């Protein structure tokens, strides 16, 4: 995961950072879910010097608050999918926003971030993973939500929702996070991931060759 974080951080010019945990807690999404905003603080920009990892062991040179939300749930989906590999037949692992499908095809609606009763499109997933992120989930207060720019500690305000389809859920989840920032499309292309994103002004953008069925006016 942390090797993937290195690529995420580089692609987004530091906007995605595994040490953003304290920044999120300061905005109110803390261990007790106080939802009390204590102001913005940036995450340590030199996180690569504070963390090291080898043979499954993570080490920190000082106390830090690690948040793996950018791709951690996708990694969990992959682990569950791998644990079920010995079972024959179709398997769908659904972790609420991060889905991996094997042996069948699933049509998955892309929830409108401003109206959970609507969809902006449908994407057919077959032997792949589809991961989504949106500012309407884990949101509290005025303009406060869980997707922060680690460089400032402020919630993103240009992109409302992202969807990313890839071979595995960890990289799709990471790309869905990166797509909130300018470097996201380039990283998704490098990782072989198709994507859709909705801006806060309602416009949709998608990757070349994306085969999602989007409900847009001609």
C-alpha positions as CSV (number, residue, x, y, z in Angstrom):
1,X,0.0,0.0,0.0
2,X,2.7,2.5,0.9
3,X,4.5,1.9,-2.3
4,X,1.3,2.9,-4.1
5,X,1.0,5.9,-1.8
6,X,4.4,7.1,-3.1
7,X,3.0,7.1,-6.6
8,X,-0.2,8.8,-5.4
9,X,1.7,11.5,-3.6
10,X,4.0,12.2,-6.5
11,X,1.1,12.3,-9.0
12,X,-0.9,14.8,-7.0
13,X,2.0,16.9,-5.9
14,X,1.6,15.9,-2.3
15,X,-2.2,16.3,-2.1
16,X,-2.6,12.6,-1.2
17,X,-0.6,11.7,1.9
18,X,-0.9,8.8,4.3
19,X,-0.2,11.2,7.3
20,X,-3.3,13.2,6.7
21,X,-5.0,11.5,9.7
22,X,-4.3,14.4,12.1
23,X,-5.6,16.9,9.5
24,X,-8.8,15.0,9.2
25,X,-9.2,14.7,13.0
26,X,-8.7,18.4,13.4
27,X,-11.6,19.1,11.1
28,X,-13.9,16.9,13.3
29,X,-13.6,13.4,11.9
30,X,-11.7,12.2,15.0
31,X,-11.6,9.0,17.1
32,X,-14.8,10.1,19.0
33,X,-16.5,11.6,15.9
34,X,-16.8,14.9,17.6
35,X,-17.5,16.7,14.3
36,X,-16.0,19.9,15.9
37,X,-13.9,21.8,13.5
38,X,-10.6,22.9,15.1
39,X,-9.2,24.4,12.0
40,X,-7.0,23.3,9.1
41,X,-3.4,22.0,9.4
42,X,-1.4,20.5,6.6
43,X,-0.1,17.0,6.8
44,X,3.7,16.5,7.1
45,X,5.0,17.0,3.5
46,X,8.1,14.9,4.2
47,X,6.1,11.7,5.1
48,X,8.5,9.6,3.0
49,X,11.2,10.5,5.5
50,X,9.0,9.7,8.5
51,X,7.7,6.3,7.4
52,X,9.6,3.2,6.2
53,X,8.3,-0.2,5.3
54,X,9.8,-3.6,4.6
55,X,8.6,-7.2,4.8
56,X,5.1,-6.1,6.0
57,X,6.5,-4.0,8.9
58,X,5.7,-0.2,9.0
59,X,8.0,2.0,11.0
60,X,7.7,5.7,12.0
61,X,10.5,7.9,13.2
62,X,8.1,9.9,15.4
63,X,4.5,9.7,16.6
64,X,2.2,10.2,13.5
65,X,-1.5,9.6,12.7
66,X,-1.6,7.3,9.6
67,X,-4.8,7.3,7.5
68,X,-4.9,4.7,4.7
69,X,-8.4,5.8,3.5
70,X,-7.1,6.7,0.0
71,X,-6.7,3.0,-0.9
72,X,-7.0,0.9,2.2
73,X,-10.5,-0.2,1.7
74,X,-9.7,-1.3,-1.8
75,X,-6.8,-3.3,-0.5
76,X,-9.1,-5.0,2.0
77,X,-11.5,-5.9,-0.9
78,X,-8.6,-7.5,-2.7
79,X,-7.6,-9.5,0.4
80,X,-11.2,-10.8,0.8
81,X,-11.4,-11.6,-2.9
82,X,-8.2,-13.6,-2.7
83,X,-9.4,-15.4,0.4
84,X,-12.5,-16.5,-1.6
85,X,-10.4,-17.6,-4.7
86,X,-10.7,-21.3,-3.9
87,X,-14.5,-21.1,-4.0
88,X,-15.9,-21.9,-7.5
89,X,-18.5,-19.7,-9.2
90,X,-19.2,-16.1,-9.2
91,X,-18.0,-13.9,-6.4
92,X,-18.8,-10.2,-5.7
93,X,-17.1,-8.4,-2.8
94,X,-19.0,-5.2,-2.0
95,X,-17.5,-2.9,0.6
96,X,-19.9,0.0,0.1
97,X,-18.3,2.1,-2.6
98,X,-15.5,-0.4,-3.5
99,X,-16.6,-3.5,-5.4
100,X,-14.7,-6.4,-7.0
101,X,-16.4,-8.9,-9.3
102,X,-15.2,-12.3,-10.4
103,X,-16.9,-14.8,-12.7
104,X,-19.9,-12.7,-13.6
105,X,-20.9,-9.2,-14.7
106,X,-22.6,-6.7,-12.4
107,X,-24.4,-3.5,-13.6
108,X,-23.6,-0.9,-10.9
109,X,-25.3,2.5,-10.7
110,X,-23.1,5.6,-10.2
111,X,-24.8,7.5,-7.4
112,X,-25.4,11.2,-7.9
113,X,-23.4,12.9,-5.2
114,X,-26.2,15.5,-4.6
115,X,-29.2,13.1,-4.8
116,X,-28.7,9.5,-3.5
117,X,-32.0,8.6,-5.2
118,X,-30.6,9.2,-8.7
119,X,-27.7,7.9,-10.7
120,X,-25.5,9.7,-13.2
121,X,-24.9,6.5,-15.1
122,X,-24.4,2.7,-15.0
123,X,-21.1,0.8,-15.3
124,X,-20.9,-2.9,-16.1
125,X,-18.2,-4.6,-14.1
126,X,-16.9,-8.0,-15.1
127,X,-13.7,-9.6,-13.6
128,X,-12.6,-6.2,-12.4
129,X,-13.0,-3.7,-9.5
130,X,-15.0,-0.5,-9.4
131,X,-14.2,2.0,-6.7
132,X,-16.0,5.3,-5.9
133,X,-15.5,8.3,-3.6
134,X,-17.7,11.3,-3.1
135,X,-17.9,14.4,-0.9
136,X,-21.5,13.6,0.3
137,X,-20.2,10.6,2.2
138,X,-18.7,11.1,5.6
139,X,-19.7,14.8,5.5
140,X,-20.5,17.1,8.4
141,X,-20.8,20.8,9.0
142,X,-20.6,23.4,6.3
143,X,-18.4,22.2,3.5
144,X,-16.6,19.6,5.7
145,X,-16.0,16.1,4.4
146,X,-13.4,13.4,4.5
147,X,-11.5,14.2,1.2
148,X,-8.9,16.7,2.2
149,X,-6.0,18.2,0.4
150,X,-3.1,17.1,2.6
151,X,-1.1,20.2,1.6
152,X,-3.6,22.6,3.2
153,X,-5.9,20.5,5.4
154,X,-8.8,21.9,3.6
155,X,-11.6,19.8,2.0
156,X,-11.6,19.6,-1.8
157,X,-14.1,21.8,-3.5
158,X,-13.7,21.3,-7.3
159,X,-14.7,17.6,-7.7
160,X,-17.8,16.1,-6.1
161,X,-17.5,12.4,-6.9
162,X,-15.1,9.9,-8.7
163,X,-15.4,6.4,-10.0
164,X,-12.5,4.2,-11.2
165,X,-12.4,0.8,-12.8
166,X,-9.3,-1.4,-12.7
167,X,-8.0,-4.9,-12.5
168,X,-7.7,-4.7,-8.7
169,X,-9.5,-2.7,-6.1
170,X,-6.5,-1.2,-4.3
171,X,-5.3,0.7,-7.4
172,X,-8.8,1.6,-8.5
173,X,-9.5,3.0,-5.0
174,X,-6.2,5.0,-5.1
175,X,-7.1,6.3,-8.5
176,X,-10.5,7.3,-7.3
177,X,-8.8,9.4,-4.6
178,X,-6.2,10.9,-7.0
179,X,-9.0,12.0,-9.4
180,X,-10.0,14.7,-6.9
181,X,-6.8,16.4,-7.9
182,X,-5.1,17.6,-11.1
183,X,-2.7,14.7,-11.4
184,X,-5.3,12.0,-11.0
185,X,-6.1,11.4,-14.7
186,X,-2.4,10.9,-15.6
187,X,-1.9,8.4,-12.7
188,X,-5.1,6.5,-13.7
189,X,-3.7,6.2,-17.3
190,X,-0.4,4.9,-15.9
191,X,-2.2,2.3,-13.9
192,X,-4.5,1.3,-16.7
193,X,-7.6,2.5,-15.0
194,X,-10.8,3.9,-16.6
195,X,-12.6,6.6,-14.8
196,X,-15.5,9.1,-14.5
197,X,-15.7,12.1,-12.3
198,X,-18.3,14.8,-11.5
199,X,-17.2,18.3,-10.8
200,X,-19.0,20.4,-8.2
201,X,-20.5,22.5,-11.0
202,X,-22.3,19.4,-12.3
203,X,-20.1,18.7,-15.3
204,X,-18.9,15.2,-16.0
205,X,-15.5,14.1,-17.2
206,X,-14.3,10.7,-18.2
207,X,-11.2,8.9,-19.5
208,X,-10.7,8.1,-23.2
209,X,-12.3,4.8,-24.1
210,X,-14.4,4.7,-20.9
211,X,-17.4,2.3,-21.5
212,X,-19.6,3.5,-18.7
213,X,-23.2,4.3,-19.7
214,X,-23.6,7.9,-18.7
215,X,-26.9,9.7,-18.5
216,X,-25.9,13.0,-20.2
217,X,-27.7,15.3,-22.6
218,X,-26.5,15.3,-26.2
